[in-house]
C-alpha cells in the first residue's frame, strides 16, 4: 500500500464512520420512539442537531483541560476507526490490532472525565464517577470476550480474523464457532454505548444530565459527534469479531445496523439501572457466559 493510499484511507474511514453513525443515531431514536408509541424524529434530525449545537455561541469554557477533554473524547474514536477494517479499506488494522484497539477505546471516557473534572460542578463529577464505574463494569466482560476471540483465531489482527471467518461462509463466522462469547459480547454492547438501560451517568432527573451539565454549544456538539462514532465503532467491532465482517458495504452495513437494533430494541423495554445494578449485571451474566465461552475455546 502506497503512502498516498494509506493517507486517503485514514481520511475516508472516519468520514464514513461519521456518516453511518448519524444514521445509527437516527435508528436508535426511531426505535425508542416506536416502543414509546411516538413518531420519532425526521430523517435529517441528527444533522440539524449538530448544526444547531455548533451554531450556538459557547459562553462557558473552563480552560484548556475542558477543551482538550472533548478533543480526546472525539479523537479516541477517530483513532479507533483507523484500526477497524471495513470493505475496501484496512487503514492501520495490520499495524494496530485488537489489543491496541481495546486501549484506544478507553481514551474517550478518560477524556470526558478530564474535561468535566475541570468544571468543578458536583453534578458533573457524580456523572463522571458513575461513567467510570460503568466502564469498569463492562470492561471486564469485554476483555474476556476479546481474549477468547484472539485465542480462538490465534491472532489479534482484525483483518486476519475477517479473512478466517470468510473462508467457509456463515458456518465459520465467530458467532457459530464461539456462541457463548458472542452472547456475552451482545449483552455487553448496551453498557459499552452507555445507552438505555445503562445511562445512569446521565440520569437527568437525578443529577441534571451529569457530564453534560457544563457542556454547551460546541462542547455538546462534540459529544454528539462522539456518540455517532461510538455507535459505529461498537457495531463494526462486533461485526468484525463474530459476523465475518463484510465482503461489500451492503451486507456489512446490514450487519452493523442489526447488531445495534436487536439488543437496543430489547434494552429499551427495561427501566434505567442504578450504578450498583450495572456492576452486578455486568459482572454476573456477561462475565459468567464469557468465562464459559473462554473455557470452551481453550479446551
N, C-alpha and C positions, 0 to 999 in steps of 0.2 A: 504494500500500500504506500503510495507516494505521500509526501508531507502535505501537499495541497489537498489531496483526497481526504486525509485524516482531519485536517482543519475544517473542511467542508462538513464532514460528518459531525464533528464536535459542535458546529453551529446549528446544524439541522436537527440533531437529536433532542436538544432542549426545546427548540421551537415546536417540533411535532408533539413533544410531551405536553407543552403548554396548551396547544390547540385541543388535543384529545382530552386533557384534564378539564378544560372548560366544558366539554360535552359530558364528562363524567359528573361534574358538579351539577349540571342541569338534570342528569338522570337521577342522581340521589335526591334532589329536591322534588322531582316528579314522583318518585317512589313514596317519599314521605307524604306528599300531598294526597296521592291516591289512597293511601292507607288511612289518612285522616279525612277522607271524603271531601277533599278540596280539588280545585282545578290545577293548581300549581303555576309556576312562573312561565312567561313566554319563552320562546326558543332562544332569543338573544339576551335574556336577563343577566347571565353571568358577565357578558361583555359590558352591558350597561352598568353593572355594579362596579367593575374595575374602572371604567371611565369616570363614574361619579366620585369614587374614592380618591383617585389620583387628581381629579379636578378640584377637590376641596383644598382650601388654604389650611395647611397644617400649622396650627397655632402653638403647639407644645412640643418641644424637643428637650429631653433631659440630658443631652450631652452625647459625646462620641460613642460611648458604650451602648447607649439606647439605639442609636442608628446602626452601629455595627452588628448589634444583635439581630436585627431584621435582615441585614445582608447575609449573615451566617445562616439564618433560617431558610432563606430562599436559595442561597448559594450551595448549601449542603445537598439539596435535592437536585439542583442543576448538575452538580458533580456526579450525583448518583445516576443521572440519565446517561452520562457518557460511559458508564460501566455496565449498562444493561443492553445486551444485543437485541436488535429488532430486525425485521425483514429488510435485507439490503444494507444494513449498517451495523457494524460491530463496535465502532469507537475504540475505547480503551479496555474493552472487555477482556482481551487477551493479556493485557498488562496489569489489570487490576485483580479481578476475581471476586469470589463470594465473600471471603474474609474481609477484604478491603471495603466492599460494599456495606457489610454489616457495621463497620466502624463509621463510615461516611453517613449512614442513616441516623447516627446518634447526634450529629452536628446540629441539625435544625432545632431539636429540643433544647440543647445546651445554649445555642444562640438566643433562642427565645427567653431562656432563663436569665441570661446576661442582660438582655435588653430591658426586660421588665424589672429585673432586680435593681437597676439604677433609678427606677421611678420612685421607689420607697413608698409605694401605695400598698396598704395592707391587703386589699382585695386582690391585687395582682400577685403579691407574694404568696397568698394562700393558694391561688390558682396554679402558680408555678410549682409549689411544693406538691400539689396533687398531681400535676402533669408528670413531674419527675418520678413520683411514686408509681404512677401508671406505667411509665416507661420501664421501671424496674420490674413491674409485674409481667408485662408482655415480652420483655427481652429474654426471660428465662425459657419459655417455650419456643421462642423464635430461634434462639441459639441451638436448642436441641434439634429443631427441625433442620436447620441448615447444616449442622454437623452430621445428622443422619443422611441427608441428601448427598453431601460431599463424600461420605463413606461409601454409600451405595454406588455412586458413579466413579469413584476413585480419582476425582479431580475437583478443584474449586473453580475451574474455568467455566463460566456460564455458557460460552459459545460451544464448548465441547459437550456440555450437558444437553444442549438442544440437539446437537448432532447425534448423540447416542439415542435420544428419545425418538428421533425422526427416522431411525433405521428400519423399524418394523411396524410403523403405523401406531394407532391408538393403544394397542396392547402393550407397547413398550414405553408408553408415557409414564411419568413418575406416579401419577395418581393410581395407575394399575399395578405398578411394581411396589409402591410404598403407600398403600391406602391409609394406614394409621398416621403416618407422618403428614400426608395430605390433609387428613381430617383435623389434625392438631393445628396445622397452618391455617386452615379455613376458619377455625374457631378463634384464632388469634388476630385475624385481619381487622375486625371492627375496632379492637383495642389499639392496634397499631395506627389506625387512621384517626383515633380519638373521636369516633362517631358514636351516635346513639347505639346502645345504652351506656357507653363508656366515656361520655363527655363531662365527667364530673369536674374537670378542671375549669370548665366554662360556667356551668350552673348559674344562669342569670338570676334566678330567684333567691340564691343563697349568697353569692359573692360578687354580684354585679359584673358578670361576664369574665371574672378572673383576669388572665393575662391581657385581655383586650381592653381593659378599663382605661389604660393610658395610651391606647393606640387610636389615632385618628388620622384622617387624610391619607397621606402616602404610607404611613405605617400600617394602617388597616388594609390598604390596597396591597401592600407587600404580603400580609398574612393571607389575603385572598388568593394571590398568585401562588403562595406556598401550598395552599390547600389543593390547587389544581395539580401541581407537581406531585404532591403527596398521594393523591388518589391514583394517578397514573403509575407512580413508582411501585406501589403495593400491588396493583393489579398485574403489571408486567412481570414483577418478580415471581409472583405465584404462578403465572402462566409459563414462565421460563422453567421453573423448578418442577412443575407437576403436569403441565398440559402440552409439553413438546414445543413451546414457543409458537412460531407461525411461519409457514412456508410463504405466505403472502400476507399483505396487510388486511385483507378482508377477513380471513379466518383468525388472524392474530387479534384484531380489534373485537371480533365477536367473543373470543375467549376472555379478553380483558374486561369487557362490559359485563359478561355473565359472571365472572369471578366476583365482581363487586356487587352486582344486583342481587344475586341469590342470598348471600349472608346478610346483606343490609335489609332486604325485604323481611327477613325473619327478625333481625335485631330491633327494627322499629316497632315491633309488637310488644317489646318489654319496656318497663319503666327505667329511668336512669338509675344506675347503680351507685352506691356510695363507694368511697375510696377503699374501705376495708373489704367491700364486696368484690371490687375489681381484683384485689390481691388474692382473695380466697378463690374466686372463679378461675383466674388465670393460672394460679399455682396448683389448682386441683385438676380440672379436666384436661386442658391442653397439655399440661406438663405430664400428667399420668398417661395420656394417649401417646404423647411424644416419646416418653420413656419406653413404652411397649413397642412402638414402631421402631425405635432405635435398637431395641433388643432383637427384633425380627431381622433387621438388615445386617446386624453384626454377628448373627449366629453362624 
